[in-house]
Amino acid sequence: MLKTVLRGLAAASLALLPLTVSTPAQAAETLPLAEAVTRLPVAAESRDGYDRNAFKHWNAGANPSDGCNTRAEVLIAEAVEPPTVGPKCRLTGGRWWSYYDQVWVTSASALDIDHMGPLAEAWDSGASMWSAQRREAYANDLGAAASLVAVTARSNRSKSDQDPAQWLPPAAEVHCRYVAEWVGTKLRWVLSADEAEVAALREVADGCPEQTVTYEPAP
């Protein structure tokens, strides 16, 4: 009788394990840029059905109670000299470095928040298959510093939705960094790259032997 009771208690304990043991988050990984490029899945791209409104942005950000949306939170985080945050998250003052074109900016309104992987590019590369919630998470990704970047409106609009086969920052000295952040963003969100894109990434990577890519899979 005692053995039967003990077996029943053991079975009950095992049944509870999935409720009490959590799966650890995947750790960040760092690897050379050239190797990181080889990790990208290669696939043809398709923009069929793309609508920018499929990616809800900007949302309430990491702290919905502070009145600052994702755009404002990026501006606050990336400011070299912090702006004053007023009512309704109105930003005054502050100073930013637009790394794409190596320009100092002293007005938040003169900056765009660039999606390192443009929304249309993400759609082409796999996001068309995502849920609306995952597309929103991508468009407001505050979990990786490289996902959203404050740059001059001029440089952001010059980039538009182009990949590195079509556009690189005007400041040649930042190409290694830019391509590393592009590749890291695609690896983070498991997005593919087309053949022309991969060829361009390899070409840049060949000239950046010391550049590494650090990324953590998106939740």
N, C-alpha and C positions, 0 to 999 in steps of 0.2 A: 504493500500500500504506500509506504514511504517513498519507494523508488518511483512509483507512478506520479506522486505529488511533485517530486523533484524534477522529473522529466517535464511536467506541465509548466513549472516555474521557469525552467530553462527555455522552453519554447516561447513562453510569453516574453521573456527578456529579449530573445532574438528578434521577435516581431517588433519590438520597440526601437531597435537599433537605427533603422532608417530615419526615425523621427528625431533622434538625438545626436547623430553624427553628421556633420555638414561636410560638403566637398570643398577642399581648399581652393582658393582662387589661383588661376594660372599666374606664374611669376613673370616679370618682365624679362626679356631676352635681349642681349646685345651681341651683334655679330658684324663682321666687316661688310661694308656697303656692297661690294661685288658679290659676296655670298648671299646677302639679303635679296638682291635682284633675282637670283636663281630660285628663291622661294616663292616668287609670285606665280600664281597659276596663269597660264597664257590662254587667252580665248578671244574670239572675235567679239566686237562690241556692237550693241544695238540700242538706238535711242527711241525705238518704237514706243509710243504711249507716254513719253516723258512729259511731266508737268511739274514745274518748280514748286507749285503749291502742294505737291505730294510729300514735301519735306517741310514740316511745320517748323518755322523759326521766325523770330527769336522767341523762345519760351521764357518761363519765369526764372530760369537759371538754377544754379546749385542751391541757392537759399531763397526760396519763394517769398519769405517774410521781409527781405530787405528792400523790396521795391525795384531791384535792378534786374533787367533781363539779361540774357546770355551775352548780347553785344556789350552792354555796359560792364559786365563782370570781366570780360576779356580785356577791355580797355583799362579797367582798374588794375588787373593782375599784371599787365604788360607795361604799365607806365614806368618810365625811368624816374620821373619826378611825379609823385602821386597827385591826381587832381583832387579838388574839393568836391565831396559828394553832398549835394543839396537835397531838398525835398523832391520826392518822386524820382530820385536817382539822377538829378540833373548834375552833369559834370562841368566844372569850371577850372581853368588853369590846367596844370599838368604838362608833361613833355614825354614824347614817344620817339623811338627810333624805328623807322620803316626799313627793315633790313633788305627788302627786295631791291630798293633803289638807293639805299644809304642816305636817307634824308631824315633830318629832325623835324618833328611836327609838334606844334604847340596848341592845337585845337582839336578836340575830340571829333568835332563835326567834319574835319578834313580827312578822317580816317575811315577806311572800310575794314570790316572783319572778313578776311578771306578764308573760305573753306579750303584747306590745303588740297584736298581732293574735291574739286568742284562738284556741286550737286548733280549736274548733268553727267559728269564723268562717273560718279558713283552709280547713277542709274544704269549707264551703259555697261558697267563692270560687275553688276550683280544685285544692286539695290532695288532693281525693278521687281525682284522676287521677295523683297522684305515686307514685313508688316508695316503699317503706318507708324506704329510705336517705335519700331527700330529705325525707321527713316528719321523720325523726330530726334531720337537719341544721337544719330549720326550728325544731324544738322546743328546740334547744340552740344557737341562733345567737349566737355570741360575736363574729362578724365585724362587727357594727354595734351601736354603743352603745345605740341606741333599741329594739332588738329585745326585750331582756329588761330589766326594771326592778324594782328593789327598792322595794316600797311596803308600807304597813301592810296587814295581813291584812284589816282591815275594808274598806278602799277596794278592794282587789283582789276581794274576794268580793261587794262591791256591784256592781262592774263585771261580773263573771261572764263570760259569752260575748257580751255586748252590743256592738253597734257604735255609732258616735257619733250615730246617729239615735235611739238608745235611752238612751245613757249618756255623760256627760262628767264629768270629775273635779269633785268638790265645790268645789274652789278655782277660781273663775271666771277668775282672773288667769293660769292656766296653760292655758287652752283653746287658745290659738294654738299653743303648743308641743306640746300633746298631739295635736292634729289633724295638725300637720306630721309628727310621728313616726308617727302612724297611716298617713298617706298614703305616707311614705317607706318604711315596712315593706311595704306592699302593692306599691309600685313595685319594690322590691328583689326581691321574690319573684314578681312578675308575677301578682298576684292581682286578681280583679275586685271590683267594688262594685255593689250593687244600687241602684235608682233612689232609694229613700228615703235610703239612706246617702249617695249623691252629693249629694242636696239638702241634707242636714245639713252635709256638708263644705263646700259652697259658702257656706252661710249663715255658718258660722264664718269661713271664709276672707275673706269680704267685710269682716269687722271686724278683719282682721289684715293690713293692706297692707304692713307691713314684714317679715312672717314669710317665711322661706325654707325650702325642703326640700332636704336633701342626702341622696343615696342612691347606693349602689354596687350594681349587680346581683349577686345571690347567685351563688357559684361553682356 
